[in-house]
Amino acid sequence: MKPTDFGDRLPPQAEEVQHGLQVILQLLQVESILTGCITAWYGSCTVLNRKALQRVVKTAQNITRTELPSMEDLYSQRLRKKALRIIKDPHHPSHKLFSLLPSGRRYRSIRTKTTRLRDSFIPQAIRLLNN
Protein backbone atom coordinates (compact mmCIF):
# COMPACT_ATOMS: atom_id res chain seq x y z
CA MET A 1 0.00 0.00 0.00
CA LYS A 2 1.43 3.34 -1.06
CA PRO A 3 0.45 6.72 0.35
CA THR A 4 -0.88 7.70 -3.08
CA ASP A 5 -3.33 4.76 -3.19
CA PHE A 6 -5.93 6.76 -1.25
CA GLY A 7 -5.50 10.13 -2.96
CA ASP A 8 -6.47 12.93 -0.58
CA ARG A 9 -8.30 10.57 1.81
CA LEU A 10 -6.86 8.89 4.86
CA PRO A 11 -6.56 5.09 4.92
CA PRO A 12 -9.58 3.43 6.63
CA GLN A 13 -7.57 2.55 9.75
CA ALA A 14 -6.49 6.17 10.17
CA GLU A 15 -10.10 7.34 9.76
CA GLU A 16 -11.18 4.98 12.56
CA VAL A 17 -8.45 6.30 14.84
CA GLN A 18 -9.36 9.88 13.97
CA HIS A 19 -13.04 9.22 14.74
CA GLY A 20 -12.10 7.63 18.09
CA LEU A 21 -10.01 10.65 19.02
CA GLN A 22 -12.85 13.01 18.08
CA VAL A 23 -15.26 11.10 20.32
CA ILE A 24 -12.81 11.20 23.23
CA LEU A 25 -12.30 14.94 22.76
CA GLN A 26 -16.06 15.53 22.71
CA LEU A 27 -16.50 13.48 25.88
CA LEU A 28 -13.78 15.43 27.66
CA GLN A 29 -15.30 18.75 26.63
CA VAL A 30 -18.79 17.79 27.77
CA GLU A 31 -17.53 16.40 31.07
CA SER A 32 -15.36 19.46 31.68
CA ILE A 33 -18.25 21.86 31.07
CA LEU A 34 -20.72 19.93 33.21
CA THR A 35 -18.40 19.29 36.14
CA GLY A 36 -16.77 22.71 36.50
CA CYS A 37 -16.80 23.35 40.28
CA ILE A 38 -19.33 20.53 40.71
CA THR A 39 -18.39 20.09 44.37
CA ALA A 40 -19.50 23.65 45.06
CA TRP A 41 -22.89 23.67 43.36
CA TYR A 42 -24.21 20.12 42.87
CA GLY A 43 -24.94 19.39 46.54
CA SER A 44 -27.46 22.21 46.79
CA CYS A 45 -29.20 21.46 43.48
CA THR A 46 -32.89 20.69 43.65
CA VAL A 47 -34.30 17.44 42.26
CA LEU A 48 -35.67 19.42 39.33
CA ASN A 49 -32.22 20.85 38.54
CA ARG A 50 -30.61 17.41 38.81
CA LYS A 51 -33.12 15.94 36.36
CA ALA A 52 -32.44 18.79 33.95
CA LEU A 53 -28.69 18.13 34.20
CA GLN A 54 -29.25 14.43 33.59
CA ARG A 55 -31.22 15.32 30.44
CA VAL A 56 -28.22 17.33 29.24
CA VAL A 57 -25.99 14.30 29.87
CA LYS A 58 -28.38 12.05 27.92
CA THR A 59 -28.40 14.51 25.02
CA ALA A 60 -24.60 14.54 25.05
CA GLN A 61 -24.64 10.72 25.01
CA ASN A 62 -26.88 10.74 21.95
CA ILE A 63 -24.64 13.24 20.16
CA THR A 64 -21.38 11.44 20.92
CA ARG A 65 -22.94 7.94 20.72
CA THR A 66 -21.09 6.89 23.87
CA GLU A 67 -21.93 6.19 27.49
CA LEU A 68 -21.24 9.03 29.93
CA PRO A 69 -21.13 8.66 33.72
CA SER A 70 -24.12 10.08 35.59
CA MET A 71 -23.82 13.43 37.31
CA GLU A 72 -24.25 11.71 40.67
CA ASP A 73 -21.25 9.45 39.97
CA LEU A 74 -19.12 12.37 38.81
CA TYR A 75 -20.10 14.35 41.91
CA SER A 76 -19.22 11.48 44.24
CA GLN A 77 -15.86 10.95 42.55
CA ARG A 78 -14.92 14.63 42.68
CA LEU A 79 -16.23 15.04 46.25
CA ARG A 80 -14.18 12.09 47.54
CA LYS A 81 -11.06 13.22 45.67
CA LYS A 82 -11.28 16.79 46.95
CA ALA A 83 -12.02 15.70 50.53
CA LEU A 84 -9.02 13.34 50.57
CA ARG A 85 -6.82 16.12 49.20
CA ILE A 86 -7.96 18.42 52.03
CA ILE A 87 -7.36 15.69 54.64
CA LYS A 88 -3.81 15.11 53.38
CA ASP A 89 -2.93 18.84 53.45
CA PRO A 90 -2.56 20.05 57.06
CA HIS A 91 -2.23 23.67 55.85
CA HIS A 92 -5.62 23.70 54.12
CA PRO A 93 -8.12 25.99 55.91
CA SER A 94 -10.77 23.22 56.04
CA HIS A 95 -8.38 20.51 57.28
CA LYS A 96 -9.46 20.91 60.92
CA LEU A 97 -13.11 20.22 59.98
CA PHE A 98 -12.18 16.62 59.07
CA SER A 99 -11.41 15.28 62.54
CA LEU A 100 -11.46 11.56 63.26
CA LEU A 101 -13.57 10.07 66.02
CA PRO A 102 -11.74 8.18 68.81
CA SER A 103 -12.20 4.92 66.88
CA GLY A 104 -9.95 6.35 64.15
CA ARG A 105 -12.18 5.00 61.37
CA ARG A 106 -14.92 7.57 60.92
CA TYR A 107 -14.94 11.36 60.72
CA ARG A 108 -16.79 13.59 63.16
CA SER A 109 -19.99 14.86 61.62
CA ILE A 110 -20.84 18.54 61.85
CA ARG A 111 -24.16 19.45 63.47
CA THR A 112 -26.40 21.22 61.01
CA LYS A 113 -29.73 22.90 61.64
CA THR A 114 -30.47 23.94 58.07
CA THR A 115 -30.65 21.91 54.88
CA ARG A 116 -28.52 24.55 53.19
CA LEU A 117 -25.59 23.75 55.48
CA ARG A 118 -26.33 20.01 55.46
CA ASP A 119 -26.11 19.96 51.65
CA SER A 120 -22.85 21.94 51.52
CA PHE A 121 -19.43 20.47 50.75
CA ILE A 122 -17.99 19.55 54.19
CA PRO A 123 -21.01 17.68 55.65
CA GLN A 124 -21.58 15.81 52.39
CA ALA A 125 -17.90 14.89 52.10
CA ILE A 126 -17.89 13.57 55.67
CA ARG A 127 -21.02 11.48 55.00
CA LEU A 128 -19.45 10.10 51.83
CA LEU A 129 -16.18 9.21 53.56
CA ASN A 130 -18.01 7.59 56.51
CA ASN A 131 -20.04 5.29 54.25
N, C-alpha and C positions, 0 to 999 in steps of 0.2 A: 504494500500500500504506500503510495507516494502522497506527499502533501497536496499535490495538484489534482488528485483523484476526486476531491470533493469540491473543487472550485472555491467559491467564497464561503461555503458552509463549513461548519465544524464537523468532524467525524461523529457518528452517533454516540459513541462512548463519551466524548467530550460534552456533547449536548446534555446527556444524562447527568454528568457531574455538575455542569453549569446550572441545570434546573434544581438539583439538590442544594447547591449553595444558595440559590435565590430563595428557596423555601426556608432554609435556616436563617438567612438574613431577615426575612419577613417575620419569622417567629420571634427573633431577638428584638426587633423593633416593636412589635406588638406588646411583648412581655415588658420591655423597658418602659413603654408609655403607660401601661396599666399599673405597673408596680412602683412607679416613682413615689417615694416616701409612703409606701403602703402601711408601714408600721405606725405612722402618725394618724392616718385618716380612716383606715378600714375598720378599726375596732368600734368607732362611733357611728358607722353607717347604719342606716335603718334597713329593715328587711326589704323594703321597696327598692332602696338604692343598690343593695346587694344583688337583687334579681336583675336590675337593669345592667349592672356590670357583667353578670353572667351571660346576659343576652349579647353584650358586646363581644365577650370571649367566644360564644358560639358562632357569631357572625365572622369573627377572625378565623375560626376553625374552618368554616365553609369556604372562605376566600383562599386560605393557604392549603386546604385539603389535608390538614394534619391535626393530630390530637394535641390540645393545649391543656396544661394543668388548670384546675379550677382556681378561682380567686382565693377560696378558703385554704387550699393547699399552699399556694404561694405565700399567703399571709402567715400561715403557721411556720413555714420554712424561714421566712425573713425574720419573724418575731423571735424564734429560737436562736437564730444566728446572731442577731443583734444583742439579745439578752446575754448570751454566752460571751460575747465580746466585751460587754460592760462588766460582767463578773470577773473576767480575766484582767481587766485594767483597773488597778487600785486607785489611779488618779482620775478616773471618770467621775463626774459629779453625782451620778446616780448609783455608783458602786455600793454605797452604804445602805441603799434601799433593798439590796439583795442579801439579806442576812440569813444564815442557816439556823434552823432550830437546833436544840441540844442533841437531837439524834444524828445530826450531820447529813441527813439525806434529803430533807425537804426545806424549802425556803419559807421564811416567815411571811405570812400574808398581811397585806395592809388593810386596815379597817376602812371601809368606805360606806358613806351614808347615801351617796347619790349614784345613780346609774352612769352619770357622765364620768365620774372618777373611776367607777368600777370597770367601765369599758375602755379606759385609757391604757397606755402602753405598759406601765410597770405592773399593775394588778393582773393584766392579761398574761404578761410574760411569766409572772410567778405561777399562775394557775397552769400554764402550759408546761413549765419546767417541773412542777409537782406531779403532773399526771404521767 
